[in-house]
Amino acid sequence: MPYTFCKSQQLYDRACKSIAAGVNSGIRKMEQPVPLYFDHGDGPRLWDVDGNEYIDFQIGQGALLYGHAPRGMADAIAEQARKGTHWAAQSELEIEVAERLQKMIPSAELVRFSNSATEVVLSAFRLARGHTGRKLILKFEGHYHGWADEGLVGFAPPPDKWGTEEKPTRLHPSQGVIPEVLDQFVVARWNDPAHLRQRIDEFKGQIAAIIFEPVLCNTGCMEPAPGLMQTIRELCDRDGMLMISDETITGIRFGAGCAQKHYGYSPDLTILGKAIGGGLPFAALAGKKFAFEKIINGSVIHAGTLNGNPLCLAASKWCLDYVIAKGESHPGEIIALGNQLMTGLRKLADRNKIPLRPQGPGLVFHCVMLKPGATEGIVTSYRDYVKRHDAPRWAHLRLCLLQEGVRAIERGLWFISMAHEEKDILEALQRTEKAFARHAVEWKPAA
Ligand SMILES: Cc1ncc(COP(=O)(O)O)c(C=O)c1O
C-alpha cells in the first residue's frame, strides 16, 4: 500500500499556527503532499512520524555524506558537549580542522570558519571587492549561492524576462531586496566559454570575481563543459579577478580534493559547507594566502559570535577523518553506486514509457523529465533546462516515489552518501518499479 502522511499533516497544521508558513526554510514548503516530519534516521534510511521508512537520497540536502546519525560523529559531538558547547574563543580543535582542510585541498592555504555557506559567500564577495577595489561580481544563470540578497541574483529568471542570449538580465527572485544589489552583478549563461569571454570584455576592469558552482547542482545537474574551468582561470589571471569556486555541494563529496581536483583547476577562494559539517551548521572559506590578505591585515571584516563553534568543529573533525580514512576509494564508490542507480532508473522509465533522463556525475545526479516533443541529449544550461524539463510531471513522479519509500529532492536532485550500499540501491529500484508503474497509469498532463 502506498504510504500515507496523516501525522505529518497534523503536525504541519499545528506548525502553521506558530511558525510562519509552517516551515523554517522556504524550499521545504515544496514537499508534496505535505512537508514531512521525521522521527529518526540511520545510515541511508529515514523514518517519518507516520512510521514510513525511506531510502533517503535527499540526505540532508547533500550534507549527510556519511548518512544519518553516524555513531562516531554522535560520540564526538556528545563528548564535546560535555566540555562546552560554545566559547566564542579559540580552541585547538579549530586548528586541527583547518590543518586537515589544508592537507586535503591544495588551494586551501588558509581558511576562515562560519555557520552557513550563505555567510561564506558574502565574505568571499567582500574579500574579492576589498582585494580588487572593484564592484562587480560575475555569476552564472541558474547558479545558487545562498539565500542572501547577493547570492540569489540571476538564480531563476522567468523566460519572458531573462533577456537575450548575449545579455542575460540581472533579476532577483525575491521581493524586499535593495534594488541596487542588482547593479553589483553581471550574469552570464553557463557552459558557453565564448559567451563568458564576451561578457567579461564588456565589463573589463570592473569585475572583482567570477563565482560558480563547478557542477551546476541547483538547476538540474550540469557538469562544466570541456575547457570552461580553464577559461575562467585564464580570464581571472588576465584581468586580476578572483576565481571563486562554490563547493558547498561538491566539496568533499568529490573526494578530499573536492571538485577542483576532479575537474583539474585551482580557484583563489572556495566556499565549503554541507559535507564538511556532516549536518551541523558549519561552513568555511578556504583559499590562497594572497586572497586573504585584507582579512589578515584587518581591512576587510569577517566576524560571528558562533564562528568556530566547538560542537561543529568536533563533528567536522570526525567527518574529515572519515574521508581521509576512506583514501582513494572515495569518491569512486559513491560514483559507482550513483551510476548504477541512474542506469536502473532509466531502464525502468523506458519500460514504463516515462521520458526520464537521469544526468550528472553519479555521486549527485538530476532526473530531467522531458516535456512532450523536447529534444534528447544532456541538458547543459539553465535556459535549456527550463525549455525541456517537465516540472509538474516530475513532481507527480516524485510523490509516487515518496509513497513507495524512495526520497529524492523535490527539485529532482538525488545524492548518494557513503552510507548507501548496493543492497540499498537494489531495494530502491524495486520500490521505484512500483512507483513508476503507478505514475504511468495515474499521470494526466494539465489540459
Ligand atoms: C552551491 C550552494 N551555495 C551556497 C549555498 C548556501 O548554503 P547554506 O544553505 O548552508 O547557507 C547552497 C545551499 O544549498 C548551495 O547549494
The ligand as a MOL file (V3000), in Angstrom:
LIG
                    3D

  0  0  0     0  0            999 V3000
M  V30 BEGIN CTAB
M  V30 COUNTS 16 16 0 0 0
M  V30 BEGIN ATOM
M  V30 1 C 26.0580 25.9710 -4.1610 0
M  V30 2 C 25.4860 26.4990 -2.8870 0
M  V30 3 N 25.9980 27.6120 -2.3520 0
M  V30 4 C 25.5310 28.1170 -1.1860 0
M  V30 5 C 24.5050 27.5050 -0.5170 0
M  V30 6 C 24.0030 28.0640 0.7890 0
M  V30 7 O 24.2500 27.1660 1.8020 0
M  V30 8 P 23.5190 27.3150 3.2330 0
M  V30 9 O 22.1050 26.9160 2.9910 0
M  V30 10 O 24.2660 26.3930 4.1190 0
M  V30 11 O 23.6500 28.7150 3.6660 0
M  V30 12 C 23.9330 26.3340 -1.0400 0
M  V30 13 C 22.8220 25.6630 -0.3620 0
M  V30 14 O 22.2160 24.7340 -0.8360 0
M  V30 15 C 24.4440 25.8220 -2.2630 0
M  V30 16 O 23.9310 24.7220 -2.8200 0
M  V30 END ATOM
M  V30 BEGIN BOND
M  V30 1 1 1 2
M  V30 2 1 2 3
M  V30 3 2 2 15
M  V30 4 2 3 4
M  V30 5 1 4 5
M  V30 6 1 5 6
M  V30 7 2 5 12
M  V30 8 1 6 7
M  V30 9 1 7 8
M  V30 10 2 8 9
M  V30 11 1 8 10
M  V30 12 1 8 11
M  V30 13 1 12 13
M  V30 14 1 12 15
M  V30 15 2 13 14
M  V30 16 1 15 16
M  V30 END BOND
M  V30 END CTAB
M  END
